[in-house]
Amino acid sequence: MGAAALKEAGVIELTGSRVMVTGGAGFLGRRIVARLEERGAKPIVVRSAEYDLTQPERVRAALADHRPRYVIHAAAGGGGGLVVGTVCSYPKFTPVPFREEHLWDGYPE
């Protein structure tokens, strides 16, 4: 697919772009980082030991220090908070196997 077709399809050109990935060392984050690298991006993995992202001033510091063009927020604590890819995003009695279309069938677990 050419650059014009990608743009028309709404695909963002990432080659050379600095992309901050919170949670980039985690289960899902590592895969996001790998895909970004495949697309020519320059991923920046933000670690909680360096930046406590629950503190607004640390978020501002991370952004100021790394100057990303894009941010993908995939960080989360344990226990199934509402984050990218958590099963707790689905309603409590969702049939198995989980399917994306069931995500909005009720309140999240």
Contacts in CASP RR format, 6 or more apart in sequence:
PFRMAT RR
TARGET T0000
AUTHOR 0000-0000-0000
METHOD contacts of the structure
MODEL  1
MGAAALKEAGVIELTGSRVMVTGGAGFLGRRIVARLEERGAKPIVVRSAE
YDLTQPERVRAALADHRPRYVIHAAAGGGGGLVVGTVCSYPKFTPVPFRE
EHLWDGYPE
1 9 0 8 1.000
3 13 0 8 1.000
6 13 0 8 1.000
7 13 0 8 1.000
12 70 0 8 1.000
14 36 0 8 1.000
14 39 0 8 1.000
14 40 0 8 1.000
14 41 0 8 1.000
14 70 0 8 1.000
15 39 0 8 1.000
15 40 0 8 1.000
15 41 0 8 1.000
16 40 0 8 1.000
16 41 0 8 1.000
16 42 0 8 1.000
17 41 0 8 1.000
17 42 0 8 1.000
17 69 0 8 1.000
17 70 0 8 1.000
18 41 0 8 1.000
18 42 0 8 1.000
18 44 0 8 1.000
18 66 0 8 1.000
18 67 0 8 1.000
18 68 0 8 1.000
18 69 0 8 1.000
18 70 0 8 1.000
19 36 0 8 1.000
19 41 0 8 1.000
19 42 0 8 1.000
19 43 0 8 1.000
19 44 0 8 1.000
19 68 0 8 1.000
19 69 0 8 1.000
19 70 0 8 1.000
19 71 0 8 1.000
19 72 0 8 1.000
20 43 0 8 1.000
20 44 0 8 1.000
20 46 0 8 1.000
20 62 0 8 1.000
20 63 0 8 1.000
20 66 0 8 1.000
20 68 0 8 1.000
20 70 0 8 1.000
20 71 0 8 1.000
20 72 0 8 1.000
21 29 0 8 1.000
21 32 0 8 1.000
21 33 0 8 1.000
21 36 0 8 1.000
21 43 0 8 1.000
21 44 0 8 1.000
21 45 0 8 1.000
21 46 0 8 1.000
21 71 0 8 1.000
21 72 0 8 1.000
21 74 0 8 1.000
22 46 0 8 1.000
22 53 0 8 1.000
22 71 0 8 1.000
22 72 0 8 1.000
22 73 0 8 1.000
22 74 0 8 1.000
22 75 0 8 1.000
23 29 0 8 1.000
23 45 0 8 1.000
23 46 0 8 1.000
23 47 0 8 1.000
23 48 0 8 1.000
23 74 0 8 1.000
23 75 0 8 1.000
23 76 0 8 1.000
24 30 0 8 1.000
24 32 0 8 1.000
24 33 0 8 1.000
24 43 0 8 1.000
24 45 0 8 1.000
24 46 0 8 1.000
24 74 0 8 1.000
24 75 0 8 1.000
25 45 0 8 1.000
25 47 0 8 1.000
26 74 0 8 1.000
28 74 0 8 1.000
28 84 0 8 1.000
28 85 0 8 1.000
29 74 0 8 1.000
32 43 0 8 1.000
32 72 0 8 1.000
32 74 0 8 1.000
33 43 0 8 1.000
33 45 0 8 1.000
36 43 0 8 1.000
36 72 0 8 1.000
37 43 0 8 1.000
44 66 0 8 1.000
44 68 0 8 1.000
46 53 0 8 1.000
46 62 0 8 1.000
46 66 0 8 1.000
46 75 0 8 1.000
48 75 0 8 1.000
50 62 0 8 1.000
51 58 0 8 1.000
51 59 0 8 1.000
51 61 0 8 1.000
51 62 0 8 1.000
52 58 0 8 1.000
53 59 0 8 1.000
53 62 0 8 1.000
53 75 0 8 1.000
63 71 0 8 1.000
73 84 0 8 1.000
74 83 0 8 1.000
74 84 0 8 1.000
75 83 0 8 1.000
76 83 0 8 1.000
76 84 0 8 1.000
76 86 0 8 1.000
77 83 0 8 1.000
79 88 0 8 1.000
80 86 0 8 1.000
80 87 0 8 1.000
80 88 0 8 1.000
81 88 0 8 1.000
82 88 0 8 1.000
82 89 0 8 1.000
82 108 0 8 1.000
83 89 0 8 1.000
87 98 0 8 1.000
87 109 0 8 1.000
88 108 0 8 1.000
88 109 0 8 1.000
89 103 0 8 1.000
89 108 0 8 1.000
89 109 0 8 1.000
90 98 0 8 1.000
90 102 0 8 1.000
90 103 0 8 1.000
90 105 0 8 1.000
90 108 0 8 1.000
90 109 0 8 1.000
91 102 0 8 1.000
91 105 0 8 1.000
91 106 0 8 1.000
91 107 0 8 1.000
91 108 0 8 1.000
91 109 0 8 1.000
92 109 0 8 1.000
94 102 0 8 1.000
94 105 0 8 1.000
95 102 0 8 1.000
END
